[in-house]
């Protein structure tokens, strides 16, 4: 099975390189985030592409490929974790289709050709983005649509800013490090979303049913999820950009299948960590999911760029939506997620960077549970060989502490070492 996965990934990489050679012929799309170095630090697609002419349906075929060399070791209090060594991980690949359907109307679809978790090729998701309503009639609500964007589909929702900087299976071109955050706010669900941007002010409002897998059979789940964001993003002058956003996510029913921190079905970057021979690591190894029936979360994200210096942060709190009157003693519980990263980009086209990230999660599952804490540090750097090819290296160390891990194989567990990643995005 692994041989077939590798062969399929190799063929996917060859096909992607062939498309990459023809990239000069890629059509220009409106309101689109470039899948290369020029897409760095683009969050919501800006409302600045109104002058891109519509000349009929345009199809942009793109892709991603990522491969890591992993050199990690791990231990715990009982020295019972599985022995892992130095080797290449199975490569991952994406196929991306972006289609300009009309003026200001674009479709996106991403397919995971290979991933750590699923052996088969499968569609991650997609959406329709509307930035202009001229397809209804010319000039229809133009005074509104110069500021508004509508998105509908089954794809990642716009909760927080961290998902704009993460690796999405093989799409690792935006992530300055190899791994994503410990508490990784990423999920693919059916959603409807409105974004308004004016003079640096950002407002997002959206809704989803909170489910990864959709079914109408024996469907007693009538819950919904509401989420939103408010913020300010301004290029103060040529050297300084400042952005600050706050996001909220709330489930309305405890039956809602809430996957905010367990929505990534492709797999984590640190393969086979924190598992034993008898209980192997799952595909989300190295991440943490407060697995409540439903939850309330909020995230605050500061971002500052000054010349080559770049600072990004996460302050997030997620609380159990179950109230004491409903199901004591399983009520209560809260986790706090903190991340801070600083980078310095340099070179004639800022093709080099060095930096570090601190990430921690602490809290407890219920009011009467014991505390758990995980911390991770990443230190490393990268080189954009071209705008579409990035290689990066990092030292990573993650530790699990607290009485909540006592008498389990996670007691005193940690892993550390060097990981090198090469990625192509176009």
C-alpha positions in Angstrom: 0.0 0.0 0.0 2.8 2.4 0.9 4.5 1.7 -2.4 1.4 2.5 -4.4 0.9 5.7 -2.4 4.5 6.8 -3.1 4.1 5.9 -6.8 0.9 7.9 -7.1 2.5 10.8 -5.3 5.5 10.6 -7.6 3.3 10.7 -10.7 1.3 13.6 -9.2 4.6 15.5 -8.7 5.7 14.9 -12.3 2.3 16.2 -13.6 2.5 19.2 -11.3 6.0 20.0 -12.6 4.7 19.8 -16.1 2.0 22.3 -15.3 4.5 24.5 -13.5 6.6 24.7 -16.7 3.6 26.1 -18.5 2.7 28.5 -15.7 3.5 31.6 -17.8 0.2 30.8 -19.6 -1.9 30.8 -16.4 -4.9 33.2 -16.7 -5.3 36.2 -14.4 -8.2 35.8 -12.0 -10.0 38.4 -10.0 -10.1 38.5 -6.2 -7.7 35.6 -6.1 -4.9 34.7 -3.6 -1.8 33.6 -5.6 -0.5 30.2 -4.6 3.1 31.2 -4.4 5.4 33.7 -2.5 3.3 36.6 -3.6 0.3 35.2 -1.7 2.1 35.5 1.7 0.3 37.5 4.3 -2.9 37.8 2.2 -5.8 37.1 4.4 -9.3 37.8 3.1 -9.0 38.3 -0.7 -8.9 42.2 -1.1 -11.5 44.2 -3.0 -8.9 45.6 -5.4 -9.3 43.5 -8.5 -12.3 45.2 -10.1 -10.1 46.1 -13.1 -9.5 42.5 -14.1 -11.5 42.1 -17.2 -13.9 39.2 -17.8 -13.2 37.7 -21.2 -15.1 34.5 -20.9 -14.7 31.4 -18.6 -11.0 31.0 -17.5 -9.7 27.8 -15.8 -6.5 28.0 -13.7 -5.0 24.6 -13.0 -2.6 24.6 -10.0 -1.2 22.3 -7.5 1.0 21.7 -4.5 3.6 19.1 -3.6 5.4 18.6 -0.2 8.0 16.2 1.1 9.7 16.2 4.5 12.7 14.5 5.9 11.9 13.8 9.6 14.5 13.3 12.2 12.6 13.2 15.5 13.0 11.2 18.7 10.6 10.8 21.6 10.3 9.7 25.2 7.9 9.6 28.1 8.1 8.9 31.8 7.9 5.1 31.3 10.0 5.1 28.2 7.2 3.3 26.4 6.7 5.4 23.3 7.4 3.9 20.0 10.9 4.2 18.6 10.9 6.5 15.6 13.9 7.2 13.4 15.2 9.4 10.6 13.6 9.0 7.2 11.4 10.6 4.5 7.7 10.9 5.1 5.3 9.9 2.4 4.9 12.9 0.1 1.6 14.8 -0.2 0.1 16.4 -3.2 -2.9 18.7 -4.1 -4.7 19.5 -7.3 -6.3 23.0 -7.4 -8.9 24.2 -9.8 -9.9 27.9 -9.9 -12.4 29.0 -12.5 -13.5 32.5 -13.4 -17.2 32.0 -14.2 -18.3 35.5 -14.7 -17.2 39.0 -13.7 -16.5 38.8 -10.0 -17.7 35.2 -9.8 -15.1 32.5 -9.1 -15.1 28.8 -8.1 -12.4 27.1 -6.2 -12.0 23.3 -5.7 -9.1 21.4 -4.0 -8.5 17.7 -4.3 -6.0 15.9 -2.1 -4.2 13.5 -4.5 -2.2 12.0 -1.6 -2.2 12.6 2.1 -1.0 11.0 5.3 -4.4 9.8 6.4 -6.4 8.8 3.3 -4.9 6.4 0.9 -7.3 7.4 -1.9 -7.6 10.6 -3.8 -10.5 12.7 -2.5 -12.0 16.2 -2.8 -11.1 18.4 0.2 -13.8 20.9 -0.7 -14.7 24.0 -2.7 -16.7 27.2 -2.7 -18.2 29.8 -5.0 -17.0 33.4 -4.3 -19.1 36.3 -5.5 -17.6 39.8 -5.6 -19.8 41.4 -8.2 -23.5 41.0 -9.1 -23.4 42.1 -12.7 -24.6 38.7 -13.7 -28.0 39.6 -12.3 -28.0 42.9 -14.1 -25.2 45.4 -14.9 -24.5 47.6 -11.8 -26.8 45.6 -9.6 -26.1 46.5 -5.9 -22.7 47.9 -7.1 -22.6 50.3 -4.2 -22.7 47.3 -1.8 -20.6 44.9 -3.7 -17.6 47.2 -3.9 -17.1 46.3 -0.3 -18.9 42.9 0.1 -17.8 39.4 -0.7 -20.1 36.3 -0.6 -18.8 32.8 -0.2 -20.8 29.5 -0.3 -19.6 26.0 -0.3 -18.1 23.1 1.7 -14.6 24.2 2.6 -12.7 25.9 5.4 -14.5 28.6 7.2 -13.0 32.0 8.0 -12.7 31.7 11.8 -9.5 33.4 13.1 -6.4 34.4 11.0 -4.2 31.3 11.8 -5.8 29.2 9.0 -4.4 31.7 6.4 -0.8 30.8 7.5 -1.2 27.0 8.0 -0.2 24.1 5.7 -3.2 22.6 4.0 -2.0 19.0 3.2 0.6 19.7 0.5 0.0 23.5 0.3 2.8 24.6 2.6 4.0 27.6 0.7 2.5 30.1 3.2 3.6 28.3 6.4 7.0 29.5 7.6 7.4 26.4 9.7 6.7 22.7 9.0 3.9 22.0 11.5 0.6 23.8 12.2 -0.5 24.9 15.6 -1.2 22.5 18.4 -4.9 23.5 18.7 -5.4 23.8 14.9 -8.6 25.7 14.2 -9.4 24.3 10.7 -12.5 22.5 9.5 -14.3 21.9 6.2 -18.1 22.2 6.5 -21.0 23.5 4.4 -21.1 27.2 5.0 -22.5 30.6 3.9 -20.3 33.6 4.6 -20.5 37.4 4.1 -17.3 39.6 4.3 -17.3 43.4 4.2 -14.1 45.3 3.8 -13.9 49.2 3.8 -11.0 51.5 4.7 -9.2 48.7 6.5 -12.2 47.6 8.5 -13.1 43.9 8.2 -16.4 42.3 9.2 -17.2 38.6 8.6 -20.5 36.8 9.4 -21.1 33.1 8.6 -23.0 30.0 9.5 -22.5 26.2 9.1 -24.1 23.0 10.4 -20.9 22.0 12.2 -20.6 18.7 10.4 -17.8 17.1 8.4 -19.8 14.2 6.9 -23.2 15.0 5.6 -26.1 12.6 5.7 -29.9 12.8 5.7 -30.3 9.3 7.1 -31.5 9.2 10.8 -30.5 12.8 11.1 -31.4 14.0 14.5 -28.8 16.7 14.5 -30.6 20.0 14.1 -27.8 22.2 15.4 -25.9 25.0 13.7 -22.7 27.0 14.2 -22.5 30.7 14.0 -19.1 32.4 13.5 -17.8 35.9 12.8 -14.8 38.2 12.8 -14.2 41.9 13.2 -10.8 43.6 12.6 -8.7 46.3 11.1 -5.9 45.9 8.6 -4.0 48.9 7.3 -0.8 49.6 5.4 0.2 52.6 7.5 3.1 53.6 5.2 5.6 51.9 2.9 7.3 50.2 5.8 4.6 49.4 8.3 1.4 47.3 8.1 -0.8 46.6 11.2 -3.7 44.1 11.5 -5.8 43.1 14.5 -8.8 40.8 14.4 -11.1 39.1 16.8 -13.2 36.0 15.9 -15.9 34.1 17.6 -17.4 30.6 17.0 -20.4 29.2 18.9 -22.4 26.0 18.6 -26.2 26.2 19.2 -26.9 22.6 20.1 -24.9 19.9 21.9 -25.9 17.4 19.2 -23.9 19.4 16.6 -20.9 17.4 15.4 -18.4 20.1 16.4 -15.1 19.6 14.5 -13.4 22.9 14.8 -10.1 21.4 16.1 -10.5 18.0 14.4 -11.5 19.0 10.9 -8.2 18.3 9.1 -8.6 14.8 7.7 -5.3 15.0 5.7 -3.0 14.4 8.7 -0.5 16.3 10.8 3.1 17.1 9.8 4.9 15.3 12.6 4.4 11.7 11.6 4.0 8.9 14.2 4.8 11.0 17.3 3.3 10.4 20.7 2.2 6.8 20.1 3.2 3.4 21.4 3.8 0.1 19.7 0.4 -1.2 21.0 -1.4 2.1 20.5 0.1 3.8 17.4 -0.2 7.5 16.9 -3.2 8.6 14.9 -3.0 10.9 11.8 -3.5 14.0 14.0 -0.4 13.2 16.1 1.0 16.2 17.8 -2.2 18.2 17.8 -4.8 18.6 20.6 -8.6 18.6 20.3 -10.8 19.5 23.2 -13.4 16.9 22.2 -16.6 18.4 23.5 -20.1 17.9 22.0 -20.3 21.6 21.3 -18.3 24.6 22.2 -17.8 28.4 22.4 -14.5 29.8 21.1 -12.9 33.1 20.4 -9.6 34.0 18.9 -7.6 37.3 18.8 -4.8 37.7 16.2 -2.4 40.6 16.0 -0.1 40.9 13.0 2.6 43.5 12.4 5.0 43.9 9.4 7.8 46.5 9.6 10.1 46.2 6.7 11.5 42.7 6.8 10.3 42.0 10.4 7.0 40.1 10.8 5.1 39.3 14.0 2.0 37.2 14.3 0.1 36.0 17.4 -2.8 33.9 18.6 -4.7 34.2 21.8 -7.6 31.8 21.9 -10.0 30.4 24.5 -12.3 27.5 23.8 -15.0 26.5 26.4 -17.2 23.5 26.8 -20.7 24.4 25.7 -22.3 21.9 28.2 -23.8 23.7 31.2 -23.8 22.3 34.8 -27.6 22.0 34.8 -27.5 19.8 31.7 -25.0 17.1 32.5 -22.9 17.6 35.7 -20.2 16.5 36.2 -19.2 16.6 32.6 -19.9 20.3 32.4 -17.4 23.2 32.3 -13.9 23.0 31.1 -11.8 25.4 29.1 -8.6 25.5 27.2 -6.4 28.6 26.4 -4.3 28.5 23.3 -1.4 30.9 22.9 1.1 31.3 20.0 3.6 33.9 19.1 5.9 33.9 16.1 8.5 36.3 14.8 10.2 36.2 11.4 12.8 38.3 9.6 12.6 38.2 5.8 15.7 39.4 3.8 17.3 39.2 0.4 16.7 41.1 -2.8 13.2 39.7 -3.0 12.9 38.6 0.7 13.5 35.1 -0.5 15.2 34.1 2.8 13.8 34.2 6.3 14.7 33.1 9.8 12.3 32.9 12.8 10.8 31.2 15.8 7.4 30.2 17.2 6.2 29.5 20.7 2.9 27.6 21.0 1.1 26.4 24.2 -2.3 24.9 25.1 -3.4 24.6 28.8 -6.7 23.8 30.5 -9.0 21.0 31.5 -11.8 19.0 30.0 -14.4 19.7 32.7 -14.6 21.6 36.0 -13.6 18.6 38.0 -10.9 17.3 35.6 -7.2 17.7 36.1 -5.1 20.2 34.1 -3.3 19.4 30.9 -0.6 21.4 29.2 1.3 21.2 25.9 4.1 23.4 24.7 6.0 23.6 21.5 8.9 25.6 20.2 9.9 25.9 16.5 13.1 27.6 15.4 14.2 27.6 11.8 14.3 29.3 8.4 13.5 29.0 4.8 14.6 29.9 1.2 12.3 30.6 -1.7 14.4 29.2 -4.5 11.8 30.7 -6.8 8.4 32.2 -5.9 6.9 28.7 -6.3 9.6 26.6 -4.6 10.3 26.8 -0.9 12.6 24.7 1.2 12.7 25.1 5.0 14.4 23.6 8.0 13.4 23.7 11.7 14.1 22.4 15.1 11.0 21.4 17.0 10.3 20.4 20.6 6.9 19.6 22.0 6.3 18.6 25.7 3.2 17.3 27.5 2.8 18.1 31.2 0.3 18.3 34.0 -1.6 15.9 36.3 -4.2 15.3 33.6 -1.7 13.1 31.8 -0.7 11.0 34.9 -0.9 7.2 34.6 -1.0 7.3 30.8 1.6 7.0 28.1 1.4 10.8 27.6 2.8 11.3 31.1 6.1 13.2 30.7 5.9 12.7 26.9 7.9 14.8 24.5 9.5 14.7 21.1 12.1 16.8 19.5 14.5 17.0 16.5 15.1 18.4 13.0 12.6 18.4 10.2 13.3 19.6 6.6 10.5 20.3 4.2 10.5 21.1 0.4 7.3 22.3 -1.2 6.1 23.5 -4.6 3.0 25.7 -5.0 1.6 27.1 -8.2 
